[in-house]
Amino acid sequence: MQKLILCLGIVLFSACTKKVEPTVENINKIFASKDFTFEFHEKNTECKSISFRNDYLVYKSDQPTYRRGIEYEEVILINDFIQDIVNLHSYEKDPKTSSHYIIKNTAYKTIIVPKREDFYFEALLKTLKLDSLSLQRTRKY
């Protein structure tokens, strides 16, 4: 019984992420954990995400999950991309009806709905060699 209560408490605690505004300060709080997820929710399609854990990048999509080390240049590229979408955040658009990004860790979560076309995320994936074609080539060898 005690184990059940303990497990239930852990589940409830882990589900209690605080939703914060998409500001540089709040995103830096999320990045400081070095264990966070960057999701892209394209309108009317499945979620794609890049998670960062212990110097590894984990990419999840409708394809098999892919994990590899991350280079410093890639960190800079992703950071610049996120800074751009934060600067283009639209308070007028609704994430329920628009493509949007979520940046989260166990403590915080922020939703960004940028005034930007969806193909920019695909361009980021291609640059990081996480697009479908690049992953197929990587898995063949």
Order of alpha helices (4+ residues) and beta strands (2+ residues): alpha-beta-alpha-beta-beta-beta-beta-alpha-beta-beta-alpha-alpha
